[in-house]
Every structure is written in C-alpha cells, then in structure tokens.
C-alpha cells in the first residue's frame, strides 16, 4: 500500500539560509536525534548520502533533484532497515513575509497495510525532530 506523510514547520530563519542548509546534502546527523553519522559520496544530483543510525544500521539515499528556483530537494532512500519500499523524500523551503521560512518535508513509500500507521507515525516524529534540529542549528549554531 502506498503511504504519504509530511511535516510542515515554520523555521525562524531566512529562506536563503534554510535552503543553503538543505541543499548542502549533509548535516542530517546534526539535526536528527536518530542519525549518528552522515557522509556523502559524490556531489549534487546522483550523490549518495550514507546515514548511520543510533543503535546501529544504515540508510542510503540517492539525490534525485536540487531545484534552486523552486528550493526543492528530492531523494530516494534505497537502503533502510524498515519494511518499506520505493521511499521518496521531498523537502521544499518556502519564503514567508515575516523573514521566516516554511519547511515542508514529504515522504512517500510502499508499506504493508498492517504496518502503515506505525511507520507513518514514526516517520512524522523523526521528520519533526529533524526540522527542529535544523532550526536550532541555524539559530544558535548548535
């Protein structure tokens, strides 16, 4: 069954600063509590991002799109320790009139019907924590 989920958050930082952090591909180990390490092989589209998880295990992403004009970043997660397939992530950064930014992080994936609700809840929580971590880094440098 195809599942989709997204987290939209206001980040207290200008759109250019938020977009620069997202488009740089790395940094997820600083933003997401569940990610212990982040390393990138290659540059830009087709780069591979390798994420080590707290407690063990890895995830691997292939960068599919870095759309500057739209401030949109897309990746496929082709290796992960969860029972999902065809995992596609999209991050969009939108400018707000108040000098803050909207970050919209969307995920689509295929999952067994009986595991959908649990995995959607887990992914939403992880994304929310990650965007909060991004904001902390941009605001405080930590």
N, CA, C and O of each residue as an XYZ file, in Angstrom:
568
protein
N       0.840     -1.173      0.000
C       0.000      0.000      0.000
C       0.893      1.247      0.000
O       1.894      1.302      0.714
N       0.523      2.230     -0.798
C       1.279      3.485     -0.868
C       0.868      4.376      0.306
O      -0.318      4.581      0.563
N       1.864      4.895      1.007
C       1.631      5.799      2.126
C       2.321      7.126      1.840
O       3.383      7.164      1.218
N       1.723      8.188      2.288
C       2.339      9.509      2.180
C       2.179     10.219      3.511
O       1.186     10.047      4.218
N       3.164     11.006      3.826
C       3.112     11.801      5.039
C       3.968     13.038      4.838
O       4.882     13.045      4.014
N       3.669     14.073      5.587
C       4.527     15.256      5.526
C       4.472     16.018      6.829
O       3.514     15.927      7.597
N       5.519     16.761      7.050
C       5.620     17.650      8.196
C       5.899     19.035      7.644
O       6.823     19.220      6.851
N       5.106     20.001      8.059
C       5.307     21.393      7.680
C       5.570     22.184      8.948
O       4.789     22.141      9.898
N       6.683     22.909      8.949
C       7.045     23.702     10.125
C       7.561     25.058      9.700
O       8.175     25.206      8.643
N       7.304     26.035     10.531
C       7.881     27.360     10.352
C       9.250     27.348     11.028
O       9.373     26.985     12.198
N      10.275     27.748     10.277
C      11.636     27.825     10.805
C      12.001     29.301     10.930
O      11.834     30.079      9.991
N      12.492     29.661     12.084
C      12.826     31.057     12.369
C      14.199     31.405     11.803
O      15.155     31.656     12.537
N      14.263     31.412     10.477
C      15.491     31.760      9.756
C      15.081     32.156      8.346
O      14.065     31.675      7.845
N      15.856     33.026      7.693
C      15.521     33.436      6.326
C      15.630     32.271      5.336
O      16.416     31.342      5.523
N      14.824     32.351      4.288
C      14.724     31.280      3.318
C      16.079     30.915      2.704
O      16.350     29.735      2.482
N      16.925     31.897      2.427
C      18.225     31.605      1.811
C      19.093     30.745      2.721
O      19.782     29.835      2.260
N      19.054     31.036      3.994
C      19.861     30.291      4.972
C      19.339     28.850      5.123
O      20.118     27.899      5.185
N      18.023     28.714      5.179
C      17.425     27.380      5.311
C      17.701     26.557      4.057
O      18.087     25.392      4.147
N      17.505     27.164      2.893
C      17.734     26.444      1.639
C      19.189     26.013      1.510
O      19.457     24.892      1.079
N      20.120     26.862      1.865
C      21.540     26.510      1.790
C      21.838     25.277      2.645
O      22.590     24.398      2.226
N      21.256     25.213      3.831
C      21.469     24.049      4.704
C      20.880     22.783      4.080
O      21.524     21.734      4.089
N      19.672     22.871      3.544
C      19.016     21.698      2.949
C      19.765     21.233      1.706
O      20.031     20.040      1.564
N      20.105     22.132      0.822
C      20.713     21.770     -0.462
C      22.147     21.268     -0.313
O      22.695     20.699     -1.257
N      22.762     21.467      0.842
C      24.145     21.019      1.026
C      24.253     19.501      1.180
O      25.359     18.960      1.204
N      23.126     18.817      1.283
C      23.003     17.359      1.309
C      23.369     16.747      2.660
O      22.721     15.793      3.091
N      24.385     17.268      3.332
C      24.811     16.644      4.594
C      24.140     17.339      5.772
O      23.237     18.153      5.579
N      24.570     17.026      6.981
C      24.078     17.687      8.176
C      23.001     16.934      8.922
O      22.642     17.320     10.035
N      22.478     15.874      8.343
C      21.369     15.194      8.995
C      21.748     14.623     10.360
O      20.890     14.491     11.234
N      23.014     14.285     10.550
C      23.452     13.778     11.847
C      23.423     14.864     12.919
O      23.387     14.550     14.108
N      23.438     16.114     12.525
C      23.340     17.217     13.480
C      21.889     17.584     13.782
O      21.604     18.159     14.832
N      20.980     17.262     12.884
C      19.583     17.668     13.036
C      18.690     16.585     13.615
O      17.802     16.871     14.419
N      18.923     15.332     13.207
C      18.043     14.222     13.578
C      18.642     13.425     14.738
O      19.743     12.891     14.603
N      17.949     13.332     15.868
C      18.467     12.563     17.006
C      18.714     11.086     16.689
O      19.559     10.458     17.328
N      17.997     10.523     15.721
C      18.161      9.090     15.426
C      19.315      8.811     14.468
O      19.644      7.651     14.220
N      19.939      9.871     13.923
C      21.036      9.693     12.971
C      22.355     10.025     13.653
O      22.546     11.120     14.183
N      23.256      9.054     13.627
C      24.545      9.156     14.313
C      25.655      9.695     13.411
O      26.582     10.349     13.888
N      25.561      9.421     12.107
C      26.601      9.869     11.184
C      25.991     10.127      9.818
O      24.987      9.522      9.442
N      26.620     11.040      9.082
C      26.155     11.372      7.739
C      27.377     11.626      6.879
O      28.208     12.482      7.184
N      27.468     10.871      5.804
C      28.592     11.031      4.888
C      28.045     11.026      3.473
O      27.079     10.328      3.169
N      28.676     11.816      2.610
C      28.198     11.951      1.237
C      29.297     11.523      0.276
O      30.448     11.939      0.400
N      28.921     10.680     -0.688
C      29.828     10.274     -1.760
C      29.340     10.937     -3.040
O      28.212     10.704     -3.475
N      30.184     11.759     -3.637
C      29.802     12.487     -4.841
C      29.271     13.864     -4.499
O      29.304     14.299     -3.348
N      28.778     14.540     -5.531
C      28.252     15.892     -5.350
C      26.973     16.051     -6.135
O      26.802     15.447     -7.194
N      26.068     16.871     -5.611
C      24.859     17.225     -6.335
C      23.978     16.033     -6.660
O      23.963     15.035     -5.939
N      23.237     16.154     -7.772
C      22.341     15.084     -8.197
C      23.162     13.822     -8.446
O      24.249     13.882     -9.021
N      22.641     12.696     -8.014
C      23.241     11.362     -8.063
C      24.245     11.100     -6.943
O      24.781      9.996     -6.854
N      24.511     12.085     -6.088
C      25.348     11.823     -4.913
C      24.635     10.796     -4.032
O      23.409     10.685     -4.055
N      25.412     10.057     -3.267
C      24.884      9.070     -2.336
C      25.158      9.565     -0.917
O      26.288      9.898     -0.561
N      24.094      9.603     -0.124
C      24.207     10.014      1.284
C      24.049      8.764      2.135
O      23.060      8.043      2.007
N      25.021      8.505      3.003
C      25.018      7.329      3.869
C      24.794      7.795      5.299
O      25.573      8.578      5.843
N      23.722      7.302      5.895
C      23.313      7.726      7.229
C      23.446      6.564      8.201
O      22.804      5.527      8.029
N      24.280      6.737      9.222
C      24.381      5.743     10.274
C      23.367      6.039     11.359
O      23.206      7.191     11.763
N      22.683      5.015     11.834
C      21.634      5.198     12.834
C      22.145      4.927     14.242
O      22.985      4.053     14.456
N      21.631      5.681     15.186
C      21.916      5.438     16.596
C      21.449      4.015     16.904
O      20.323      3.645     16.569
N      22.285      3.239     17.522
C      21.940      1.856     17.828
C      22.292      0.874     16.730
O      22.082     -0.330     16.879
N      22.833      1.387     15.611
C      23.264      0.515     14.524
C      22.333      0.553     13.323
O      21.168      0.940     13.423
N      22.866      0.150     12.210
C      22.120      0.140     10.958
C      22.425      1.374     10.119
O      22.936      2.377     10.617
N      22.104      1.277      8.848
C      22.391      2.347      7.891
C      21.194      2.591      6.984
O      20.336      1.731      6.786
N      21.181      3.786      6.452
C      20.259      4.132      5.373
C      21.103      4.772      4.278
O      22.089      5.452      4.564
N      20.714      4.554      3.030
C      21.403      5.165      1.896
C      20.386      5.879      1.020
O      19.326      5.349      0.689
N      20.751      7.104      0.657
C      19.915      7.934     -0.208
C      20.650      8.254     -1.498
O      21.873      8.390     -1.509
N      19.906      8.374     -2.574
C      20.424      8.897     -3.841
C      19.722     10.229     -4.080
O      18.494     10.307     -4.055
N      20.510     11.276     -4.313
C      19.936     12.591     -4.548
C      19.384     12.626     -5.969
O      20.105     12.354     -6.930
N      18.100     12.964     -6.097
C      17.425     12.971     -7.394
C      17.294     14.374     -7.986
O      17.330     14.543     -9.205
N      17.144     15.365     -7.131
C      16.885     16.721     -7.632
C      17.315     17.757     -6.605
O      17.066     17.614     -5.408
N      17.963     18.800     -7.098
C      18.229     20.001     -6.313
C      17.767     21.157     -7.198
O      18.514     21.633     -8.053
N      16.542     21.598     -6.986
C      15.920     22.621     -7.835
C      16.060     23.978     -7.151
O      15.302     24.309     -6.240
N      17.030     24.747     -7.600
C      17.336     26.036     -6.976
C      16.151     27.000     -7.013
O      15.781     27.563     -5.982
N      15.557     27.194     -8.181
C      14.484     28.187     -8.329
C      13.277     27.841     -7.446
O      12.639     28.737     -6.893
N      12.968     26.564     -7.315
C      11.824     26.125     -6.504
C      12.196     25.846     -5.055
O      11.326     25.623     -4.213
N      13.499     25.859     -4.772
C      14.010     25.467     -3.444
C      13.416     24.110     -3.041
O      12.813     23.953     -1.980
N      13.617     23.148     -3.935
C      13.096     21.795     -3.732
C      14.239     20.791     -3.845
O      15.079     20.877     -4.741
N      14.250     19.847     -2.926
C      15.288     18.817     -2.825
C      14.569     17.474     -2.788
O      13.677     17.272     -1.964
N      14.951     16.553     -3.674
C      14.321     15.231     -3.711
C      15.384     14.142     -3.634
O      16.480     14.276     -4.179
N      15.035     13.071     -2.948
C      15.948     11.937     -2.809
C      15.151     10.651     -2.724
O      13.989     10.637     -2.317
N      15.812      9.562     -3.123
C      15.230      8.236     -2.916
C      16.067      7.519     -1.878
O      17.296      7.540     -1.934
N      15.409      6.896     -0.945
C      16.094      6.099      0.069
C      16.008      4.657     -0.396
O      14.951      4.029     -0.332
N      17.137      4.143     -0.865
C      17.123      2.814     -1.471
C      17.626      1.728     -0.542
O      17.560      0.545     -0.876
N      18.124      2.112      0.610
C      18.525      1.110      1.615
C      18.139      1.641      2.975
O      18.559      2.728      3.372
N      17.328      0.862      3.696
C      16.905      1.277      5.025
C      16.480      0.054      5.820
O      16.067     -0.951      5.242
N      16.580      0.134      7.142
C      16.294     -1.036      7.969
C      14.818     -1.141      8.375
O      14.502     -1.757      9.393
N      13.925     -0.552      7.597
C      12.498     -0.594      7.887
C      11.790     -1.303      6.734
O      12.281     -1.288      5.605
N      10.656     -1.916      7.005
C       9.970     -2.700      5.971
C       9.174     -1.820      4.996
O       7.948     -1.899      4.929
N       9.893     -0.988      4.248
C       9.251     -0.136      3.241
C      10.021     -0.250      1.929
O      11.184     -0.653      1.909
N       9.355      0.110      0.842
C       9.980      0.135     -0.480
C       9.587      1.422     -1.183
O       8.638      2.099     -0.789
N      10.334      1.747     -2.232
C      10.029      2.906     -3.076
C       9.869      4.191     -2.258
O       8.908      4.941     -2.429
N      10.824      4.418     -1.377
C      10.820      5.560     -0.465
C      11.326      6.789     -1.209
O      12.445      6.794     -1.721
N      10.497      7.832     -1.266
C      10.843      9.064     -1.945
C      10.623     10.231     -0.991
O       9.528     10.405     -0.456
N      11.666     11.030     -0.779
C      11.571     12.196      0.086
C      11.690     13.483     -0.710
O      12.466     13.573     -1.661
N      10.913     14.471     -0.311
C      10.955     15.788     -0.933
C      10.972     16.836      0.172
O      10.156     16.793      1.093
N      11.906     17.777      0.074
C      11.969     18.887      1.010
C      11.815     20.169      0.214
O      12.535     20.399     -0.758
N      10.874     21.002      0.629
C      10.671     22.295     -0.007
C      10.810     23.380      1.042
O      10.372     23.221      2.182
N      11.427     24.489      0.645
C      11.612     25.632      1.533
C      10.912     26.824      0.883
O      11.236     27.219     -0.237
N       9.946     27.385      1.607
C       9.154     28.496      1.088
C       9.417     29.759      1.909
O       9.571     29.708      3.129
N       9.462     30.871      1.219
C       9.695     32.162      1.866
C       8.402     32.670      2.496
O       7.324     32.561      1.912
N       8.529     33.221      3.690
C       7.398     33.851      4.383
C       7.623     35.363      4.426
O       8.762     35.823      4.357
N       6.568     36.115      4.538
C       6.656     37.579      4.574
C       7.336     38.079      5.849
O       7.835     39.204      5.884
N       7.359     37.253      6.891
C       7.916     37.674      8.179
C       9.398     37.303      8.346
O       9.897     37.255      9.471
N      10.088     37.045      7.259
C      11.522     36.705      7.246
C      11.823     35.344      7.858
O      12.973     35.040      8.175
N      10.794     34.531      8.022
C      10.985     33.142      8.420
C      10.730     32.267      7.201
O      10.478     32.781      6.111
N      10.793     30.961      7.373
C      10.638     30.032      6.250
C       9.686     28.911      6.631
O       9.601     28.514      7.793
N       8.977     28.414      5.641
C       8.209     27.180      5.800
C       9.061     26.054      5.243
O       9.559     26.144      4.121
N       9.229     25.002      6.016
C       9.892     23.792      5.538
C       8.826     22.712      5.453
O       8.162     22.394      6.439
N       8.675     22.157      4.265
C       7.708     21.088      4.025
C       8.507     19.849      3.629
O       9.129     19.813      2.567
N       8.483     18.842      4.489
C       9.237     17.603      4.251
C       8.225     16.490      4.039
O       7.512     16.108      4.968
N       8.159     15.975      2.832
C       7.167     14.961      2.464
C       7.852     13.636      2.142
O       8.946     13.598      1.579
N       7.181     12.564      2.515
C       7.699     11.218      2.261
C       6.582     10.379      1.643
O       5.437     10.429      2.093
N       6.921      9.611      0.613
C       6.036      8.615      0.015
C       6.764      7.280      0.063
O       7.975      7.220     -0.150
N       6.031      6.214      0.340
C       6.653      4.893      0.357
C       5.585      3.825      0.281
O       4.408      4.073      0.544
N       6.021      2.630     -0.085
C       5.146      1.459     -0.093
C       5.408      0.665      1.177
O       6.555      0.466      1.578
N       4.325      0.214      1.801
C       4.427     -0.498      3.069
C       3.256     -1.476      3.179
O       2.197     -1.265      2.587
N       3.462     -2.529      3.933
C       2.376     -3.473      4.192
C       1.264     -2.748      4.959
O       1.532     -1.924      5.834
N       0.061     -3.057      4.628
C      -1.108     -2.405      5.208
C      -1.079     -2.404      6.738
O      -1.396     -1.394      7.367
N      -0.698     -3.535      7.331
C      -0.727     -3.655      8.786
C       0.413     -2.904      9.481
O       0.420     -2.811     10.709
N       1.365     -2.373      8.734
C       2.483     -1.628      9.332
C       2.428     -0.141      9.012
O       3.250      0.637      9.496
N       1.456      0.248      8.198
C       1.386      1.627      7.713
C       1.284      2.648      8.848
O       2.102      3.566      8.917
N       0.313      2.512      9.727
C       0.072      3.527     10.758
C       1.286      3.729     11.652
O       1.651      4.861     11.967
N       1.908      2.631     12.061
C       3.081      2.716     12.940
C       4.252      3.405     12.241
O       4.919      4.247     12.842
N       4.507      3.057     10.984
C       5.622      3.661     10.260
C       5.365      5.128      9.924
O       6.286      5.943      9.986
N       4.136      5.473      9.572
C       3.810      6.878      9.313
C       4.042      7.701     10.579
O       4.638      8.775     10.511
N       3.589      7.222     11.714
C       3.786      7.942     12.973
C       5.279      8.089     13.297
O       5.723      9.156     13.720
N       6.043      7.021     13.097
C       7.485      7.063     13.348
C       8.167      8.082     12.439
O       8.980      8.880     12.905
N       7.845      8.062     11.152
C       8.468      8.973     10.189
C       8.084     10.415     10.492
O       8.938     11.300     10.443
N       6.822     10.668     10.802
C       6.403     12.029     11.131
C       7.145     12.559     12.349
O       7.564     13.716     12.366
N       7.309     11.728     13.359
C       8.041     12.137     14.558
C       9.506     12.427     14.235
O      10.061     13.429     14.685
N      10.123     11.550     13.457
C      11.530     11.742     13.080
C      11.704     13.015     12.261
O      12.643     13.776     12.497
N      10.809     13.260     11.299
C      10.901     14.475     10.487
C      10.727     15.725     11.337
O      11.459     16.701     11.169
N       9.777     15.697     12.233
C       9.545     16.836     13.114
C      10.791     17.138     13.953
O      11.203     18.291     14.074
N      11.383     16.090     14.528
C      12.624     16.253     15.306
C      13.743     16.805     14.433
O      14.512     17.657     14.878
N      13.842     16.328     13.194
C      14.900     16.778     12.293
C      14.766     18.237     11.910
O      15.764     18.958     11.886
N      13.550     18.694     11.607
C      13.355     20.102     11.261
C      13.622     20.983     12.484
O      14.171     22.077     12.355
N      13.235     20.507     13.669
C      13.560     21.255     14.893
C      15.073     21.370     15.064
O      15.579     22.426     15.442
N      15.793     20.286     14.786
C      17.256     20.307     14.880
C      17.879     21.248     13.870
O      18.836     21.954     14.189
N      17.354     21.270     12.664
C      17.816     22.213     11.643
C      17.633     23.642     12.134
O      18.545     24.461     12.016
N      16.468     23.944     12.681
C      16.211     25.303     13.169
C      17.168     25.675     14.306
O      17.700     26.785     14.328
N      17.387     24.762     15.238
C      18.327     25.035     16.336
C      19.708     25.370     15.790
O      20.337     26.330     16.235
N      20.181     24.582     14.827
C      21.497     24.832     14.256
C      21.556     26.197     13.572
O      22.537     26.924     13.723
N      20.523     26.542     12.830
C      20.518     27.815     12.110
C      20.409     29.008     13.054
O      20.982     30.064     12.787
N      19.693     28.850     14.132
C      19.503     29.962     15.072
C      20.645     30.113     16.054
O      21.019     31.227     16.422
N      21.205     28.971     16.482
C      22.178     29.012     17.571
C      23.536     28.424     17.219
O      24.476     28.519     18.008
N      23.645     27.828     16.061
C      24.910     27.217     15.679
C      25.214     25.956     16.444
O      26.367     25.526     16.478
N      24.188     25.327     17.079
C      24.404     24.085     17.839
C      23.414     23.033     17.428
O      23.439     21.922     17.957
